[in-house]
Amino acid sequence: MASPPQNFDTGIPSLNVLLAGGLPARQSIIVTGTPGSGKTVLCSQVAFAAAARGIPVVVATVTSEPHDKLMDALSGFSFHRPELLGDMMFLISAYSALKRGAKEARDLLLQTVRERGARLLFIDGLRSIRDLWQDEARLREFLYELGIGLAALNCIGLFTTEYPLPRLMELPEATTMDGIVGLSIQAQGSRRLRRVEVMKLRGRPHLLGEHVMRITTDGVDFLPRLEATLPDVEDAPLENERMGFGLPELDAMMYGGFPSNSTTLIAGSMGIGKTLMASYFALDGARRGERSLIVSFFDSPQRVIARARRVGLDMQPAFESGMLEVIQELPAEAEADILVRRILQHIEERGVKRVVLDGLAELELSIMESGRRRVFLAALALRLRQLGVTSVFTREVSKVVGAELDFNDAPVAILAENVLLLRFVELHGRLHRILSILKMRDSKYDNTLREFEVADTGLRVLAPVRSSQGLLTGQARPVGSTIGGSES
């Protein structure tokens, strides 16, 4: 069996992941996309990265525009290193040769590659060649023979063209190239989202589907989909260890706490105490010597700590010691892939063992493709377990009180191994706070309904509630009465 082509490092780690290790040696790759999608920036970044490693590169322009215009456009990126130009990165114009014919252009390019000992040839703007020649057969022959010549010289061809990916797949360029990478800008309401897709890569098990792309002052970066890049490792082993809240009554209901390495959803009405209860969970871990992390999708760390202090929970000492970290991630403009990558990197770097994601509905909304939300959150839960993390998610339910209890719009409710419900109920003209453990997978638990209260001294779980019916509906009534109030 033939060995796969050798990798050529693109200098962009995330692109190497999409390409299953990098650009295959001696192959020709086309990067396509509409104007402004980032084609020239991406390929120029790869070219500069190669030149910086001492690999000779030839960059060929195919229009009459001067080279300094291209370089000026790239000067704002950190990868742009003008000292590399002329030596490791050699710029030529193929415009005059292209006007003379395909053979003249091919000979110029191959001769320059040979003379410079180049291992990468970047041609920016194949569509200009198509527009110049207006001849499908000539273009096909040119690309085919150029590809053969580059392979013989052990040089990679990197080309750009200005077509949406579906349109390119109908053109000769799609059949003559070894690899096709499509860039796009997609509309999502008032937002514009960058995407990348590796449609073809000969002899490589590249990542399929669309992935997030972004352009910063450092250049182009990609975020391969979490569900497509989970490492092939087992979950952390199941243990009998329990992770509690430091609330004796609540921990007793769970026989010491939730099982370690599990995922828990705390669902509840607005203002009922979800964040406070999750904060108890994180702080209890910090006090036990376990690095804990609270990720708030709403409040700053100072605000999270101050709100807890007002109800008797002092997180400041644990925060100052570094055992408890609180970070803020605002999903307003960032996509879920970006947010979660930052969070997972933080967890891995800091060795975090307990994580609270506060405000999960905001994270769900930042997953732009609604049909992807369940599989994305499932991948997130699995990755946390692989890292040996016990996680708690908080999520607001749609109603403060009411007869309906519906989690159909909450994908994580199905995926979570444990679900703790907090609910307001109305009884005798007052709102009461009620909690119930709806499920704990592979573990016994106390399923009685409990009232709890939040006061200046903190959160306290009270005795079992046995005097009312309909508590989970939010509209309780005393035992022995009807909704209308008449005795039975």
C-alpha positions as CSV (number, residue, x, y, z in Angstrom):
1,M,0.0,0.0,0.0
2,A,1.4,3.4,-1.0
3,S,2.3,5.8,1.8
4,P,0.4,9.1,2.0
5,P,2.0,12.2,0.6
6,Q,4.4,14.0,2.9
7,N,3.0,16.9,4.9
8,F,3.9,20.5,4.2
9,D,3.3,22.6,7.3
10,T,1.0,25.6,6.4
11,G,2.2,27.5,9.4
12,I,-1.4,27.7,10.6
13,P,-2.0,24.9,13.1
14,S,-5.8,24.9,12.8
15,L,-5.5,24.7,9.0
16,N,-3.2,21.7,9.4
17,V,-6.0,20.0,11.4
18,L,-8.5,20.6,8.6
19,L,-6.1,19.2,6.1
20,A,-5.2,16.1,8.1
21,G,-1.7,17.3,8.8
22,G,-0.9,20.0,6.2
23,L,-0.7,20.4,2.5
24,P,0.2,17.2,0.7
25,A,3.6,17.5,-1.0
26,R,3.7,17.8,-4.8
27,Q,0.0,18.6,-5.0
28,S,-1.9,21.6,-6.4
29,I,-4.6,23.2,-4.2
30,I,-7.1,25.8,-5.1
31,V,-8.7,28.2,-2.6
32,T,-12.0,29.6,-3.8
33,G,-14.5,32.1,-2.6
34,T,-16.3,35.4,-3.3
35,P,-14.4,38.7,-3.1
36,G,-13.5,39.6,0.5
37,S,-13.7,36.0,1.8
38,G,-10.0,35.9,2.8
39,K,-8.4,33.9,0.0
40,T,-5.4,36.1,-0.6
41,V,-4.8,36.7,3.1
42,L,-4.9,32.9,3.8
43,C,-2.5,32.0,0.9
44,S,-0.1,34.9,1.7
45,Q,0.0,33.8,5.3
46,V,1.0,30.3,4.2
47,A,3.6,31.7,1.9
48,F,5.2,34.0,4.5
49,A,5.2,31.2,7.1
50,A,7.1,29.0,4.7
51,A,9.6,31.7,3.8
52,A,10.1,32.4,7.5
53,R,11.2,28.8,7.9
54,G,13.7,29.1,5.2
55,I,11.6,27.5,2.4
56,P,11.9,29.4,-0.9
57,V,8.5,30.6,-2.2
58,V,7.5,32.1,-5.5
59,V,4.5,34.4,-5.6
60,A,3.1,35.1,-9.1
61,T,0.5,37.8,-9.9
62,V,-1.6,37.5,-13.0
63,T,-2.9,41.0,-13.4
64,S,-1.2,44.3,-14.4
65,E,-1.3,45.5,-10.8
66,P,2.1,46.2,-9.2
67,H,3.4,43.9,-6.5
68,D,3.7,46.7,-4.0
69,K,-0.1,47.1,-4.0
70,L,-0.5,43.4,-2.8
71,M,2.2,43.8,-0.2
72,D,0.7,47.1,1.1
73,A,-2.7,45.3,1.6
74,L,-0.9,42.7,3.7
75,S,1.2,45.0,5.7
76,G,-1.3,45.3,8.6
77,F,-1.0,41.6,9.4
78,S,1.7,40.4,11.9
79,F,2.8,37.6,9.5
80,H,3.9,40.2,6.9
81,R,7.7,40.3,7.0
82,P,9.0,42.6,4.2
83,E,12.6,41.5,4.9
84,L,11.8,38.1,3.4
85,L,10.8,39.6,0.0
86,G,13.3,39.2,-2.8
87,D,15.2,36.4,-1.3
88,M,13.1,33.7,0.4
89,M,9.9,35.1,-1.2
90,F,10.3,36.0,-4.9
91,L,7.6,38.0,-6.6
92,I,7.0,37.8,-10.4
93,S,4.3,39.0,-12.7
94,A,3.0,36.4,-15.2
95,Y,0.7,38.9,-16.9
96,S,2.8,39.5,-20.1
97,A,3.5,35.8,-20.5
98,L,-0.2,34.9,-20.1
99,K,-1.1,37.4,-22.8
100,R,1.4,35.6,-25.1
101,G,0.0,32.1,-24.4
102,A,-0.4,29.1,-22.1
103,K,3.0,27.6,-23.0
104,E,4.9,30.9,-22.4
105,A,3.2,31.3,-19.0
106,R,3.8,27.7,-17.9
107,D,7.5,27.9,-19.0
108,L,8.0,31.2,-17.1
109,L,6.5,29.8,-13.9
110,L,8.3,26.5,-13.9
111,Q,11.6,28.1,-14.8
112,T,11.3,30.5,-12.0
113,V,10.4,27.8,-9.5
114,R,13.4,25.7,-10.7
115,E,15.9,28.6,-10.5
116,R,14.7,29.7,-7.0
117,G,14.5,26.1,-5.7
118,A,11.0,27.0,-4.6
119,R,8.8,24.5,-2.7
120,L,5.7,26.6,-2.9
121,L,4.2,28.5,-5.9
122,F,1.3,30.9,-5.0
123,I,-0.7,32.2,-8.0
124,D,-3.3,34.8,-6.9
125,G,-6.3,35.1,-9.2
126,L,-7.0,32.2,-11.6
127,R,-10.2,33.8,-12.6
128,S,-8.2,36.6,-14.3
129,I,-6.6,33.9,-16.5
130,R,-10.0,32.5,-17.4
131,D,-11.3,36.0,-18.3
132,L,-8.1,36.7,-20.3
133,W,-8.2,33.6,-22.5
134,Q,-11.9,32.9,-22.7
135,D,-10.9,29.3,-23.6
136,E,-11.9,26.3,-21.4
137,A,-9.7,23.8,-23.2
138,R,-6.6,26.1,-23.0
139,L,-7.1,26.7,-19.2
140,R,-7.6,23.0,-18.5
141,E,-4.4,22.1,-20.4
142,F,-2.4,24.9,-18.7
143,L,-3.4,23.8,-15.2
144,Y,-2.9,20.2,-15.9
145,E,0.6,20.6,-17.4
146,L,1.6,23.2,-14.7
147,G,0.5,20.7,-12.0
148,I,2.7,17.9,-13.6
149,G,5.6,20.3,-13.8
150,L,5.3,21.4,-10.2
151,A,5.1,17.8,-9.0
152,A,8.3,17.0,-10.9
153,L,10.0,19.9,-9.2
154,N,8.7,18.8,-5.7
155,C,6.8,22.1,-5.5
156,I,3.3,22.7,-4.1
157,G,0.9,24.8,-6.2
158,L,-1.4,27.1,-4.3
159,F,-4.0,29.0,-6.3
160,T,-6.9,31.4,-5.6
161,T,-10.0,32.1,-7.7
162,E,-13.2,34.1,-7.2
163,Y,-16.1,31.7,-7.3
164,P,-18.5,30.4,-4.7
165,L,-17.7,26.8,-4.0
166,P,-20.7,25.2,-5.8
167,R,-19.9,27.2,-9.0
168,L,-16.3,26.1,-8.9
169,M,-17.3,22.5,-8.8
170,E,-18.8,22.8,-12.2
171,L,-15.6,24.2,-13.8
172,P,-12.4,22.4,-15.2
173,E,-10.4,23.8,-12.3
174,A,-12.2,21.4,-9.9
175,T,-11.1,18.3,-11.9
176,T,-7.5,19.4,-12.5
177,M,-6.7,20.3,-8.9
178,D,-5.7,17.8,-6.2
179,G,-7.4,19.8,-3.5
180,I,-10.2,22.4,-3.1
181,V,-10.7,24.7,-0.2
182,G,-13.8,26.9,-0.1
183,L,-14.2,30.1,1.9
184,S,-17.5,31.9,2.3
185,I,-19.2,34.7,4.1
186,Q,-22.7,33.8,5.2
187,A,-25.5,36.1,6.4
188,Q,-27.1,35.5,9.8
189,G,-29.5,38.3,10.4
190,S,-27.4,41.5,10.6
191,R,-24.2,39.4,11.2
192,R,-21.8,38.0,8.7
193,L,-20.1,34.7,9.5
194,R,-16.9,33.4,7.9
195,R,-16.8,29.7,7.0
196,V,-14.3,27.3,5.5
197,E,-14.8,23.9,3.9
198,V,-12.3,21.4,2.5
199,M,-14.2,19.9,-0.3
200,K,-11.5,17.8,-1.8
201,L,-8.0,16.6,-0.8
202,R,-6.5,13.8,-2.7
203,G,-5.3,10.9,-0.6
204,R,-6.2,12.5,2.7
205,P,-8.9,11.9,5.4
206,H,-9.5,15.6,5.8
207,L,-12.2,17.0,8.0
208,L,-15.6,17.3,6.3
209,G,-18.2,20.0,6.5
210,E,-18.1,23.7,7.3
211,H,-15.9,25.1,10.1
212,V,-15.7,28.6,11.7
213,M,-13.1,31.0,10.1
214,R,-12.0,34.3,11.4
215,I,-9.5,37.0,10.4
216,T,-7.6,39.0,13.0
217,T,-4.4,41.1,12.9
218,D,-2.5,37.8,13.2
219,G,-4.1,36.5,10.0
220,V,-6.5,33.7,9.3
221,D,-7.5,31.2,12.0
222,F,-10.0,28.3,11.9
223,L,-12.0,26.6,14.5
224,P,-12.7,23.0,13.5
225,R,-16.1,21.9,14.8
226,L,-15.8,20.5,18.3
227,E,-17.9,17.4,17.4
228,A,-15.6,16.6,14.5
229,T,-12.3,16.9,16.5
230,L,-13.0,15.0,19.8
231,P,-9.9,13.1,20.7
232,D,-10.2,9.3,20.4
233,V,-9.8,8.7,24.2
234,E,-12.2,7.2,26.7
235,D,-14.1,9.2,29.3
236,A,-12.4,9.6,32.6
237,P,-13.1,6.4,34.6
238,L,-16.2,6.3,36.7
239,E,-15.5,6.6,40.4
240,N,-17.6,6.5,43.5
241,E,-16.5,10.0,44.4
242,R,-19.3,12.6,45.0
243,M,-19.2,16.3,44.3
244,G,-21.4,18.2,46.7
245,F,-22.5,21.8,47.2
246,G,-21.4,22.3,50.8
247,L,-25.2,22.5,51.6
248,P,-25.8,19.6,54.1
249,E,-29.5,19.1,53.3
250,L,-29.0,19.2,49.6
251,D,-25.9,17.0,49.6
252,A,-27.8,14.5,51.7
253,M,-30.5,14.3,49.1
254,M,-27.8,13.2,46.6
255,Y,-26.1,10.9,49.1
256,G,-23.1,13.1,49.2
257,G,-23.4,15.0,45.9
258,F,-23.5,14.4,42.2
259,P,-21.2,11.7,40.8
260,S,-17.8,13.0,39.7
261,N,-17.2,13.5,36.0
262,S,-20.9,14.0,35.4
263,T,-22.9,16.7,33.7
264,T,-25.7,18.5,35.7
265,L,-28.4,20.9,34.6
266,I,-29.8,23.3,37.2
267,A,-33.0,24.6,35.5
268,G,-35.1,27.2,37.1
269,S,-37.2,30.3,36.9
270,M,-35.7,33.8,36.6
271,G,-34.3,35.1,39.9
272,I,-34.9,31.8,41.8
273,G,-31.2,31.2,42.7
274,K,-29.6,29.1,40.0
275,T,-26.4,31.1,39.9
276,L,-26.2,31.2,43.7
277,M,-26.7,27.4,44.0
278,A,-24.1,26.8,41.2
279,S,-21.7,29.1,43.0
280,Y,-22.0,27.0,46.1
281,F,-21.0,24.0,44.0
282,A,-17.9,25.8,42.7
283,L,-16.9,27.2,46.0
284,D,-17.2,23.8,47.8
285,G,-14.7,22.4,45.3
286,A,-12.3,25.2,45.8
287,R,-12.4,24.7,49.6
288,R,-11.6,21.0,49.0
289,G,-8.5,21.9,47.0
290,E,-10.1,21.3,43.6
291,R,-9.5,24.0,41.0
292,S,-13.0,25.4,40.1
293,L,-14.2,27.7,37.4
294,I,-17.3,29.8,37.0
295,V,-18.0,31.0,33.4
296,S,-20.6,33.7,33.4
297,F,-22.3,34.6,30.1
298,F,-23.8,37.7,31.8
299,D,-21.8,39.2,34.7
300,S,-18.2,40.2,35.3
301,P,-16.2,38.3,38.0
302,Q,-16.6,41.3,40.4
303,R,-20.3,41.3,40.0
304,V,-20.6,37.5,40.5
305,I,-18.6,37.7,43.7
306,A,-20.5,40.8,45.0
307,R,-23.9,39.3,44.4
308,A,-23.0,36.1,46.2
309,R,-21.6,38.1,49.1
310,R,-24.9,40.0,49.5
311,V,-26.6,36.7,50.4
312,G,-23.9,35.4,52.7
313,L,-21.6,33.5,50.3
314,D,-18.1,34.8,50.5
315,M,-16.1,33.7,47.5
316,Q,-13.4,36.4,47.7
317,P,-10.8,34.3,49.7
318,A,-11.0,31.4,47.3
319,F,-10.9,33.8,44.3
320,E,-7.8,35.6,45.6
321,S,-6.1,32.2,46.3
322,G,-6.6,31.2,42.6
323,M,-8.5,28.0,43.6
324,L,-11.8,29.6,42.3
325,E,-11.7,31.4,39.0
326,V,-14.5,33.5,37.6
327,I,-14.4,34.6,34.0
328,Q,-16.9,36.4,31.8
329,E,-17.6,35.3,28.2
330,L,-20.1,37.5,26.3
331,P,-21.8,35.6,23.5
332,A,-23.2,38.8,21.9
333,E,-21.0,38.7,18.9
334,A,-18.8,35.6,19.4
335,E,-19.8,32.2,18.1
336,A,-20.1,29.2,20.3
337,D,-17.1,27.5,18.7
338,I,-14.9,30.5,19.7
339,L,-16.3,30.7,23.3
340,V,-16.0,27.0,24.0
341,R,-12.4,26.8,22.6
342,R,-11.3,29.5,25.0
343,I,-13.1,27.8,27.9
344,L,-11.6,24.3,27.2
345,Q,-8.1,25.8,26.7
346,H,-8.5,27.5,30.1
347,I,-9.7,24.2,31.7
348,E,-6.7,22.2,30.3
349,E,-4.1,24.9,31.1
350,R,-5.3,25.3,34.7
351,G,-6.2,21.7,35.6
352,V,-9.8,22.7,36.5
353,K,-11.9,19.9,38.1
354,R,-15.3,21.7,38.6
355,V,-16.9,24.0,36.0
356,V,-20.0,26.0,36.2
357,L,-21.4,27.4,32.9
358,D,-23.9,30.0,34.0
359,G,-26.6,31.0,31.5
360,L,-26.6,28.1,29.0
361,A,-29.4,29.5,26.9
362,E,-27.0,32.3,25.8
363,L,-24.5,29.7,24.7
364,E,-27.1,27.7,22.8
365,L,-28.2,30.9,20.9
366,S,-24.6,31.5,19.9
367,I,-24.7,28.1,18.0
368,M,-25.9,29.6,14.8
369,E,-27.2,26.4,13.2
370,S,-30.1,25.5,15.4
371,G,-30.0,21.9,14.2
372,R,-26.4,21.6,15.4
373,R,-27.1,22.6,19.0
374,R,-27.8,19.2,20.5
375,V,-24.8,17.5,18.9
376,F,-22.5,20.4,19.8
377,L,-23.6,20.3,23.5
378,A,-23.2,16.6,23.5
379,A,-19.7,17.0,22.3
380,L,-19.0,19.6,24.9
381,A,-20.3,17.4,27.7
382,L,-18.2,14.5,26.4
383,R,-15.1,16.6,26.2
384,L,-15.5,17.8,29.8
385,R,-15.8,14.2,30.9
386,Q,-12.7,13.3,29.0
387,L,-10.9,16.0,30.9
388,G,-12.1,14.6,34.2
389,V,-14.3,17.6,34.9
390,T,-17.5,17.6,36.8
391,S,-19.7,20.3,35.2
392,V,-22.9,22.2,36.2
393,F,-24.9,24.2,33.6
394,T,-27.6,26.7,34.6
395,R,-30.5,27.4,32.4
396,E,-33.6,29.6,32.7
397,V,-37.0,27.9,32.1
398,S,-39.5,30.0,30.2
399,K,-42.1,30.4,32.9
400,V,-41.9,31.6,36.5
401,V,-45.1,29.7,37.4
402,G,-47.5,27.7,35.3
403,A,-48.9,24.3,34.6
404,E,-46.4,23.4,31.8
405,L,-43.0,21.9,32.4
406,D,-41.3,21.6,29.0
407,F,-37.6,21.1,28.3
408,N,-38.1,20.5,24.6
409,D,-36.3,23.8,23.8
410,A,-33.3,22.9,26.0
411,P,-31.1,20.3,24.2
412,V,-28.8,19.9,27.3
413,A,-31.8,18.7,29.4
414,I,-31.8,15.5,27.5
415,L,-28.0,15.2,27.5
416,A,-27.4,16.0,31.2
417,E,-26.9,13.0,33.5
418,N,-28.4,14.9,36.4
419,V,-31.2,17.5,36.4
420,L,-32.1,19.7,39.4
421,L,-35.2,21.8,39.0
422,L,-35.8,25.0,40.9
423,R,-39.4,26.4,40.8
424,F,-41.5,29.2,42.2
425,V,-44.9,28.0,43.5
426,E,-47.8,30.1,44.6
427,L,-49.6,29.1,47.8
428,H,-51.7,31.2,50.1
429,G,-50.8,34.3,48.2
430,R,-47.1,33.9,48.5
431,L,-44.3,32.6,46.2
432,H,-42.3,29.8,47.6
433,R,-39.0,28.3,46.3
434,I,-39.1,24.6,45.6
435,L,-36.4,22.2,44.4
436,S,-36.5,18.7,43.1
437,I,-34.0,16.3,41.7
438,L,-35.6,15.1,38.5
439,K,-32.9,12.5,37.6
440,M,-29.5,11.3,38.6
441,R,-28.2,8.7,36.1
442,D,-26.9,5.5,37.7
443,S,-27.3,6.8,41.2
444,K,-29.9,6.8,43.9
445,Y,-31.2,10.0,45.2
446,D,-34.0,11.5,47.4
447,N,-36.9,12.5,45.1
448,T,-38.9,14.4,47.7
449,L,-39.8,18.0,47.0
450,R,-38.0,20.5,49.2
451,E,-38.6,24.2,49.9
452,F,-35.5,26.3,50.1
453,E,-34.9,29.9,51.0
454,V,-32.4,32.6,50.2
455,A,-31.6,35.0,53.0
456,D,-28.8,37.3,54.1
457,T,-27.2,34.2,55.7
458,G,-27.2,32.3,52.5
459,L,-29.2,29.5,50.8
460,R,-30.8,26.9,53.0
461,V,-32.8,23.7,52.1
462,L,-35.8,23.0,54.3
463,A,-37.7,19.9,55.3
464,P,-39.6,17.8,52.8
465,V,-42.8,19.4,51.5
466,R,-45.8,17.1,52.1
467,S,-48.7,19.4,52.6
468,S,-49.4,20.5,49.1
469,Q,-50.2,19.1,45.6
470,G,-49.2,20.4,42.2
471,L,-45.9,21.8,43.4
472,L,-44.0,21.2,40.2
473,T,-46.7,22.9,38.1
474,G,-46.0,26.1,40.0
475,Q,-49.7,26.3,41.2
476,A,-49.8,24.4,44.4
477,R,-52.9,23.6,46.5
478,P,-53.2,22.1,49.9
479,V,-53.9,18.4,50.1
480,G,-57.6,17.7,50.3
481,S,-58.6,20.8,48.3
482,T,-59.6,21.4,44.7
483,I,-58.3,24.2,42.4
484,G,-61.5,26.0,43.1
485,G,-60.9,25.8,46.8
486,S,-63.9,23.5,47.9
487,E,-63.3,20.6,50.2
488,S,-63.3,17.1,48.7
